[in-house]
Amino acid sequence: MTIIRSGERQFAVKKFMNTKKIEVLFKLEERGNVLAIFPSLTENNYVTCYAHIGQHGLACLSYIENLEDATPEQSEELRKELITIGYEFKEEVK
């Protein structure tokens, strides 16, 4: 997986978080890590994502397309983490 970290991207995400609720979907990587994906925050061939380790980053859309959906139980901890840092979610995207 390629995740690109960017201070400017993190600033844009925080600014977005302060203005409205955001769509999110949760995907499961092969090693069991859960990623939060923000489909409304895409740039070229990348989408903004969030993980416990590494936090905000960009992931290639082709990588995300091949991941399975995480179950509510698998994504619960990450969902709670995002809420504690200020995220408010729209209804989840499937």
C-alpha positions in Angstrom: 0.0 0.0 0.0 1.2 3.5 -0.7 0.1 6.2 1.8 1.4 9.7 1.2 1.5 11.9 4.3 1.0 15.6 3.8 0.8 18.5 6.3 -1.2 20.4 3.8 -3.6 17.5 3.4 -4.0 17.3 7.2 -4.8 21.0 7.3 -7.4 20.6 4.6 -9.0 17.7 6.4 -9.2 19.5 9.7 -10.7 22.6 7.9 -13.3 20.3 6.3 -14.1 18.6 9.6 -15.0 22.0 11.1 -17.5 22.8 8.3 -19.7 19.8 7.8 -20.3 16.1 8.4 -18.2 13.8 6.2 -19.0 10.6 4.4 -16.9 7.7 5.6 -16.5 4.0 4.8 -14.3 1.5 6.6 -12.1 -1.0 4.7 -10.2 -4.0 6.0 -6.6 -4.6 4.9 -5.1 -8.1 4.5 -3.2 -7.8 7.8 -6.4 -6.9 9.7 -5.8 -3.1 9.9 -9.0 -1.0 9.4 -8.8 2.1 7.3 -11.4 4.9 7.3 -11.9 6.2 3.8 -13.3 9.6 3.0 -14.7 9.4 -0.6 -15.5 13.1 -0.8 -11.8 13.9 -0.3 -10.2 12.6 -3.5 -7.3 14.1 -5.4 -6.2 12.7 -8.7 -5.9 9.0 -8.2 -5.8 9.2 -4.4 -8.4 9.3 -1.5 -7.8 10.6 2.0 -7.8 7.9 4.6 -7.2 7.5 8.3 -5.7 4.6 10.3 -4.7 4.1 14.0 -1.0 4.1 13.0 0.0 6.9 10.6 -3.3 8.7 11.0 -4.2 10.9 8.0 -2.8 10.0 4.6 -3.6 9.4 1.0 -4.1 5.9 -0.5 -4.3 4.9 -4.2 -7.9 4.4 -5.3 -6.9 1.1 -7.0 -5.6 -0.2 -3.7 -8.8 0.8 -1.8 -11.1 -0.8 -4.5 -9.6 -4.2 -3.8 -10.2 -4.1 0.0 -13.2 -5.7 1.7 -15.6 -3.7 3.8 -14.9 -3.8 7.5 -17.7 -5.0 9.7 -19.2 -2.7 12.4 -17.3 -4.7 15.0 -14.0 -4.4 13.2 -14.4 -0.6 12.6 -15.8 0.3 16.1 -12.4 1.3 17.6 -11.4 3.5 14.7 -14.9 5.1 14.5 -14.6 6.0 18.2 -11.1 7.4 17.6 -12.3 9.6 14.8 -15.2 10.9 16.9 -12.8 11.9 19.7 -10.7 14.0 17.3 -13.7 15.9 16.0 -15.2 14.0 13.1 -19.0 13.9 12.6 -20.2 11.4 10.1 -22.9 11.4 7.5 -24.6 8.1 7.0 -21.9 5.6 6.0 -21.3 5.0 2.3 -21.5 1.4 1.1 
